[in-house]
């Protein structure tokens, strides 16, 4: 019997490398793997459903799942996670504390991006800045004309404007026509070292560590989706995919901990790994529903409270049932 040939679109992360290199296989599958940037994967997946298996924005997928219109069903694999205290960039010549963001104009590449939801949660819960306190300006970081890939019906009082034709949010921040930018990437004016552009939080790593100790939340950015029609046609597929990605991550972490020769181009990586495990536990990047139930619940509550999901979602509703019940020996 021939294997199922599937297109798989994922980011080029260490936790994916064993799959990409063929060290780990997916039972019954001949994978055609494409390594793409998240923005391209999400746009092509949600606009045109181009891939059989792919990374999905947790926010965009939640919008579609709540509406009952998602062409994909997820398994509890989380390829991307990140603390988002380092995702808020401000004009340091006018913004010196979170409270000074009230009444300001903040650029976003898309309003409903997962990173932005976590950042808005931090701003509201820790600093009292509500989404309705801001004028949001939507546009591409460096290329004009970026659009919101998911249609939104936002609550009254939340104002979202589009950047003008030919304008980017990085250029608007650099010129002072925006007060801040929130998003998963740094704007180029920050990367260039513009003296008036900096982090909102002077030490975002310390701010994130303090937040984690209080909340025990390691924010999830992406999940992994399977084309729904394929999962229905091949009921063995969700578990096969989950097993392979779990195994790939385990191999990547084992390599990361091998200090005989650094596997990533970063000094002191063994110290970073030891510090992460000291603060967050041995498996600090867990897959599966139960280890992630609390963080998913908080995200979904916030997602609905912002008017992004049409109804409250339970974490179980995001995932194929077969991927939630695995055998044990």
URDATA-V606359 format. One record per pair of residues at least 6 apart in sequence whose ideal C-beta (glycine too) atoms are under 8 Angstrom apart, sorted by the first residue. I is the first residue (numbers start at 1). J is the second residue. D is the distance in Angstrom with one decimal. If there is no record, write none. Layout:
((I,J,D) (I,J,D))
//
This chain:
((2,30,7.8) (3,28,5.7) (3,29,5.7) (3,30,4.2) (4,28,5.8) (4,29,5.2) (4,30,6.8) (4,234,6.6) (4,237,7.4) (5,29,7.8) (5,30,4.7) (5,32,6.4) (6,26,7.9) (6,29,5.5) (6,30,7.3) (6,31,5.9) (6,32,6.7) (6,52,4.1) (6,53,5.7) (6,230,7.5) (7,32,5.0) (7,34,6.8) (7,50,7.5) (7,51,5.0) (7,52,4.8) (7,53,7.3) (8,31,4.9) (8,32,6.6) (8,33,4.9) (8,34,7.0) (8,51,6.9) (8,52,6.8) (8,53,4.5) (8,54,6.8) (9,33,7.9) (9,34,4.8) (9,36,5.4) (9,41,4.8) (9,44,7.4) (9,45,7.2) (9,50,7.7) (9,51,4.4) (9,53,7.5) (9,54,4.0) (9,55,6.8) (10,16,5.2) (10,19,7.8) (10,20,7.9) (10,33,6.8) (10,34,7.6) (10,35,6.6) (10,36,7.6) (10,41,7.5) (10,54,6.9) (10,55,5.5) (10,79,6.5) (10,224,8.0) (11,35,6.9) (11,36,7.2) (11,37,7.3) (11,38,6.0) (11,41,7.5) (11,55,6.2) (11,79,6.3) (11,80,6.9) (11,222,7.9) (12,20,7.6) (12,35,4.3) (13,79,6.3) (13,80,7.6) (13,252,8.0) (14,252,4.5) (14,255,7.5) (14,256,7.0) (14,263,7.5) (14,264,6.8) (15,79,6.8) (15,248,6.1) (15,249,4.3) (15,252,4.4) (15,253,7.6) (15,285,7.5) (16,35,7.9) (16,79,6.9) (16,245,8.0) (16,248,6.2) (16,252,7.9) (17,23,7.9) (17,248,7.4) (17,252,6.3) (18,24,4.4) (18,247,7.2) (18,248,4.2) (18,251,4.4) (18,252,6.5) (19,26,7.6) (19,31,7.3) (19,33,7.0) (19,244,6.2) (19,245,7.0) (19,248,4.5) (20,33,5.5) (20,35,6.9) (23,248,7.8) (23,251,6.6) (24,244,5.5) (24,247,5.0) (24,248,4.7) (24,251,6.8) (25,31,8.0) (25,244,6.7) (26,240,5.4) (26,241,6.0) (26,243,7.9) (26,244,4.2) (27,236,7.5) (27,240,4.1) (27,243,7.0) (27,244,7.4) (28,234,7.9) (28,236,6.7) (28,237,7.5) (28,240,5.9) (29,237,7.6) (29,240,6.5) (29,241,7.8) (31,53,7.9) (34,51,7.7) (38,55,6.5) (38,57,7.5) (38,80,7.2) (38,184,7.6) (38,222,6.9) (41,51,7.3) (41,54,5.4) (41,55,5.3) (41,56,8.0) (42,55,7.6) (42,56,6.9) (42,57,5.0) (42,60,6.1) (42,149,6.3) (43,149,5.5) (44,50,4.4) (44,51,6.9) (45,51,5.7) (45,54,5.1) (45,56,6.4) (45,72,7.0) (45,225,7.1) (46,56,7.9) (46,57,7.9) (46,60,5.6) (46,64,7.2) (46,149,5.1) (46,150,6.4) (47,149,6.0) (49,71,4.6) (49,72,7.8) (49,227,7.0) (51,227,7.4) (52,226,7.1) (52,227,5.1) (52,230,5.9) (53,224,6.9) (53,225,7.0) (53,226,5.3) (53,227,7.3) (53,241,6.2) (54,72,7.5) (54,224,7.4) (54,225,5.9) (55,79,5.3) (55,80,7.1) (55,222,4.7) (55,223,7.6) (55,224,6.2) (55,225,7.6) (56,72,6.1) (56,74,6.5) (56,222,6.3) (56,223,5.4) (56,224,7.0) (56,225,4.3) (57,113,6.9) (57,114,5.4) (57,221,7.5) (57,222,6.3) (58,114,4.7) (58,220,5.6) (58,221,6.2) (58,222,6.2) (58,223,5.4) (58,299,6.7) (59,112,5.1) (59,113,6.2) (59,114,4.2) (59,117,5.7) (59,303,6.5) (59,308,6.7) (60,112,6.7) (60,114,7.9) (60,149,6.6) (60,150,5.0) (61,70,6.3) (61,72,6.9) (61,74,6.3) (61,223,6.2) (61,225,6.5) (61,318,7.1) (62,299,7.8) (62,300,6.5) (62,303,5.3) (62,308,7.2) (62,309,5.3) (62,313,6.2) (62,318,7.1) (63,112,6.5) (63,150,5.0) (63,152,7.6) (63,303,8.0) (63,308,5.7) (63,309,6.0) (63,310,8.0) (64,70,3.6) (64,71,7.7) (64,72,7.9) (64,150,7.2) (65,309,7.7) (65,313,6.3) (65,317,6.3) (65,318,6.1) (66,304,7.6) (66,309,3.7) (66,310,4.6) (66,311,5.2) (66,313,5.5) (67,309,7.9) (67,310,5.2) (70,225,7.8) (70,228,7.0) (71,227,6.5) (71,228,5.8) (71,229,7.9) (72,225,3.3) (72,226,6.3) (72,227,6.0) (72,228,6.0) (73,225,6.6) (73,226,5.9) (73,228,4.9) (73,231,5.3) (73,238,7.4) (73,319,7.3) (73,320,4.8) (74,223,4.5) (74,224,6.2) (74,225,5.0) (74,226,7.5) (74,318,5.3) (74,319,5.2) (74,320,7.1) (75,223,7.7) (75,224,5.5) (75,225,8.0) (75,226,6.7) (75,238,5.1) (75,241,5.7) (75,242,4.5) (75,245,7.7) (75,319,6.0) (75,320,5.9) (75,323,4.0) (76,223,7.2) (76,242,7.0) (76,287,5.8) (76,288,5.2) (76,289,4.8) (76,292,6.6) (76,318,7.8) (76,319,5.2) (76,323,6.1) (76,324,7.1) (77,223,6.6) (77,224,4.0) (77,241,7.6) (77,242,6.1) (77,245,4.4) (77,246,7.2) (77,287,5.1) (78,220,4.9) (78,221,7.7) (78,222,6.6) (78,223,5.9) (78,224,7.8) (78,285,7.5) (78,287,6.2) (78,292,6.8) (79,222,5.0) (79,223,7.8) (79,224,6.3) (79,245,7.7) (80,220,7.8) (80,221,4.0) (80,222,4.0) (81,218,5.6) (81,219,6.1) (81,220,5.4) (81,221,5.9) (81,285,6.4) (82,115,7.1) (82,184,7.4) (82,219,6.3) (82,221,5.8) (83,204,7.6) (83,205,7.9) (83,208,3.6) (83,211,7.3) (83,212,7.0) (83,218,7.4) (83,219,6.3) (84,115,5.3) (84,118,4.4) (84,119,4.7) (84,122,6.8) (84,208,7.9) (84,219,6.1) (85,122,6.7) (85,199,7.9) (85,200,7.9) (85,201,5.0) (85,204,4.1) (85,205,7.8) (85,207,4.4) (85,208,4.4) (85,211,6.8) (86,199,6.3) (86,201,7.6) (86,204,3.8) (86,205,7.3) (86,208,7.2) (87,115,5.2) (87,116,7.8) (87,118,7.9) (87,119,5.4) (87,182,5.9) (87,183,6.2) (87,184,6.2) (88,119,5.7) (88,123,7.7) (88,180,6.4) (88,181,7.9) (88,182,5.2) (88,199,6.9) (88,200,4.0) (88,201,7.1) (89,173,6.9) (89,180,6.3) (89,181,4.8) (89,182,7.6) (89,186,6.6) (89,187,6.0) (89,190,5.2) (89,197,6.1) (89,198,7.1) (89,199,6.5) (89,200,7.2) (90,101,7.5) (90,179,6.6) (90,180,4.4) (90,197,7.5) (90,198,6.6) (90,199,7.4) (90,200,4.9) (91,173,6.9) (91,176,6.3) (91,178,7.6) (91,179,5.5) (91,180,6.9) (91,196,5.7) (91,197,6.7) (92,196,5.8) (92,197,6.7) (92,198,4.4) (93,196,4.7) (94,100,7.4) (94,179,6.4) (95,101,6.4) (95,104,7.2) (95,179,5.9) (95,180,6.3) (95,200,6.8) (98,123,6.1) (98,126,7.5) (98,127,3.8) (98,129,6.2) (98,200,6.3) (99,127,6.2) (99,128,7.3) (99,129,7.3) (101,123,6.9) (101,127,8.0) (101,129,5.4) (101,133,7.6) (101,134,6.7) (101,179,7.1) (101,180,6.2) (101,200,7.6) (102,129,5.8) (102,133,4.7) (102,134,7.6) (103,133,6.5) (103,134,7.7) (104,134,6.2) (104,135,7.4) (104,179,3.8) (104,180,6.3) (105,134,7.5) (105,135,4.8) (105,136,8.0) (105,137,5.7) (105,177,7.5) (105,178,5.3) (105,179,5.4) (105,180,7.9) (106,134,5.2) (106,135,7.4) (106,136,5.9) (106,137,6.9) (106,178,6.7) (106,179,6.4) (106,180,4.5) (106,181,6.7) (106,182,5.9) (107,136,7.8) (107,137,4.8) (107,138,7.6) (107,139,6.5) (107,163,7.3) (107,169,3.3) (107,172,5.9) (107,173,6.1) (107,178,4.6) (107,180,7.2) (107,181,4.3) (107,182,7.6) (107,183,7.8) (107,187,7.9) (108,116,5.6) (108,136,5.6) (108,137,7.2) (108,138,5.6) (108,169,7.2) (108,181,7.2) (108,182,5.6) (108,183,5.9) (109,138,7.3) (109,139,7.2) (109,140,6.4) (109,141,5.7) (109,146,5.9) (109,169,6.8) (109,183,4.8) (109,184,7.9) (109,185,7.6) (110,116,7.6) (110,138,6.4) (110,146,7.1) (110,148,4.9) (110,149,6.8) (110,150,8.0) (111,136,5.9) (111,138,6.0) (111,148,6.5) (111,152,6.5) (111,154,7.4) (111,160,5.3) (112,148,6.8) (112,150,5.9) (112,152,5.9) (112,308,5.3) (113,183,6.5) (113,184,6.5) (114,184,7.9) (114,219,7.9) (114,220,7.6) (114,221,5.0) (114,222,7.4) (114,299,7.9) (115,182,7.5) (115,183,6.2) (115,184,4.1) (115,221,6.4) (116,182,5.3) (116,183,6.5) (117,299,7.0) (117,302,5.9) (117,303,6.2) (117,306,6.6) (117,308,7.3) (118,219,4.6) (118,299,7.5) (119,182,4.9) (120,131,5.7) (120,182,7.7) (120,302,7.8) (120,306,7.1) (121,298,7.7) (121,302,5.0) (122,211,6.9) (123,129,4.1) (124,130,5.4) (124,131,7.4) (126,211,7.4) (131,158,5.1) (131,306,6.4) (132,155,7.8) (132,157,3.9) (132,158,5.5) (132,159,7.7) (134,159,7.8) (135,159,5.0) (135,161,6.6) (136,158,7.4) (136,159,6.5) (136,160,4.5) (136,161,7.0) (137,160,7.9) (137,161,5.2) (137,162,7.5) (137,163,5.6) (137,169,6.6) (137,172,6.9) (137,178,6.1) (138,146,7.6) (138,148,6.6) (138,160,5.8) (138,161,6.9) (138,162,5.4) (138,163,6.6) (139,145,7.9) (139,146,6.0) (139,162,6.6) (139,163,3.0) (139,167,6.1) (139,168,5.9) (139,169,4.8) (139,172,7.4) (140,146,3.5) (140,163,7.8) (140,168,5.4) (140,169,7.1) (141,168,6.2) (141,169,6.0) (141,170,5.3) (141,183,7.0) (141,185,5.9) (141,187,5.8) (141,188,7.2) (142,168,5.5) (142,170,5.7) (142,187,7.9) (142,188,5.8) (143,168,6.7) (144,163,7.1) (144,165,6.6) (144,166,5.1) (144,167,5.9) (144,168,5.8) (145,165,7.8) (152,160,8.0) (152,307,7.9) (152,308,6.7) (153,307,6.7) (153,310,8.0) (154,160,6.6) (154,306,7.8) (154,307,5.3) (154,308,7.9) (155,306,7.4) (155,307,4.1) (158,306,8.0) (158,307,7.3) (163,169,6.2) (163,172,6.4) (169,178,6.4) (169,181,5.4) (169,183,7.8) (169,187,6.5) (170,181,7.3) (170,187,3.7) (170,188,4.9) (170,189,5.3) (171,189,7.6) (172,178,4.4) (173,180,7.3) (173,181,5.1) (173,187,5.7) (173,189,5.7) (173,197,6.4) (174,187,7.8) (174,189,3.9) (174,194,5.9) (174,197,6.9) (176,196,7.8) (180,200,7.0) (181,187,5.2) (184,221,7.2) (187,197,7.4) (189,197,5.1) (190,197,4.8) (190,198,7.4) (201,207,4.2) (209,279,6.6) (211,217,7.6) (212,218,6.7) (212,279,6.9) (212,280,7.1) (213,279,7.3) (215,298,7.8) (216,294,6.9) (217,294,7.1) (217,295,5.0) (217,298,6.1) (218,280,6.6) (218,284,7.0) (218,285,7.7) (218,295,6.4) (219,295,6.8) (219,299,7.4) (220,292,6.7) (220,295,5.9) (220,296,6.8) (220,299,6.7) (223,318,6.9) (224,241,7.0) (224,245,6.4) (226,237,6.2) (226,238,6.0) (226,241,6.1) (226,320,7.0) (230,237,6.2) (231,237,5.7) (231,238,5.5) (231,320,5.7) (235,322,6.5) (238,320,4.1) (238,322,4.8) (238,323,4.5) (239,322,5.3) (239,323,6.0) (239,326,6.8) (241,323,7.8) (242,287,7.3) (242,323,4.7) (242,326,7.6) (243,326,8.0) (245,287,6.9) (246,287,5.2) (246,288,7.8) (249,285,6.8) (249,287,6.7) (253,285,7.4) (255,263,4.7) (256,263,6.0) (256,264,7.0) (256,269,7.0) (256,273,6.0) (257,270,7.6) (257,273,6.1) (259,270,4.7) (262,269,5.6) (262,270,7.9) (263,269,7.8) (266,272,7.5) (276,284,5.2) (277,284,6.1) (283,291,7.3) (286,292,6.2) (289,296,7.6) (289,315,6.1) (289,316,6.9) (289,319,6.3) (289,324,5.3) (292,315,7.5) (293,315,5.5) (296,315,4.1) (296,318,7.2) (297,314,8.0) (297,315,5.9) (300,309,7.1) (300,312,7.0) (300,313,4.8) (300,314,7.5) (300,315,6.7) (301,312,7.4) (303,309,4.9) (303,313,7.5) (304,311,7.1) (304,312,4.9) (304,313,7.1) (316,324,6.8))
//
